[in-house]
Amino acid sequence: MAFFGLSNPYIAKLNSDGTYSDGFKCSKAVSTAVTPAFNEGALYGDNKLVEYIKEFKNAAVEAGVTSLPIVAANILFGHKVTENSIIYNVDDAANYVGYGFISTELKKGKRVYGACILKKVLFAEGGDSYSTKGDSITFNTPTISGTASAPDDGDYKEVKFFDKKTDAEDFIKGYLNITPKCETPVFSVDGGTYAEAQSVEISCATSGAKIYYTTDGLTPTESSTEYTGTPVSVSASKLLRAIAIKAGSANSDVASAEYTISG
C-alpha cells in the first residue's frame, strides 16, 4: 500500500473508564510518525537458536501540526487554561489521550482513506522555538512527541479504511466521542474607536445555532440575551461578547469585541 497523504488530526482525553472526552481537532496535519518498539528474547541450545520471542512494548509517536488550540495545553499536559492564557505549574501532569488521523493511500490502484486511531498515548511537552523574521520567512510549527501503549485488551491501534474522506473523519470523531462544535460568532463591525454609535449584527456559520450575547463583559451563556436578528446598538463604550449554542453540538468559542465611542 502506498501512502501519499495525511490530514485531520484529532485528540481526546482518555478517561479512567476507557471512554474519551474533551476532544478537539489539531488544526491541520504536517507529519505523523508511529514507530513500534519490541521486547525480544532468544534461547540457544546445541549451538543453535531454539526459541525466539518478540513482543510489542510500546510505540514512539511524533505528531506535527500547523497549530494547537489553547485547550490542548489542558487536555494534553494538564495546564490551567482560560479564554486567552495558559498557566504552567510545576505539579501539572500529562494525560493519556487517544490520537486519530487520516492517511490517504493507494490500494490496488484505488484511493482509500485510512482512519487511524492510537488508543492510548502519553505525549511529552516539547520546547518552544522562536526566531526573528529575516529576508525569508520561516514557519515554526508545533511538534509533540509521546509514547503509545496498549490498553487492557492489548489493542493499541486500529485502522479502518473508507472510500470517502468524510466517512473516515466521522469514524474518528465517533470513536473519540467528539461532538461537532459551533462556529464562533462574527460581528459585522470590528472592535475599535468610533466617533458615533454603531449597530452591530451578529452571525454564525453553524446552521440552527442560537446566538447569545452580553454587553457588560461577562461570559455569555444560554441564560444571556438571545440575538434574534436585530442589530445590537452600541451607543456607549462597551465590551460585546457572543457565543453560539446548538443541541447536539459543543458550544462555540466566545467572540469578543471592545468598542469605544468617543463622540
Secondary structure, 3 states (H helix, E strand, C coil): CEEEEEEEEEEEEECCCCCEEEEEECCCEEEEEEEEEEEEEEEEECCEEEEEEEEEEEEEEEEEECCCCCCHHHHHHCCEECCCCEECCCCCCCCEEEEEEEEEEEECCEEEEEEEEEEEEEEECCCCCCCCCCCCCCCCCCEEEEEECCCCCCCCEEEEEECCHHHHHHHHHHHCCCCCECCCCEECCCCEEECCCEEECEECCCCCCEEEEECECCCCCCCCEEECCCCEEECCCEEEEEEEECCCCECCCCEEEEEEECC
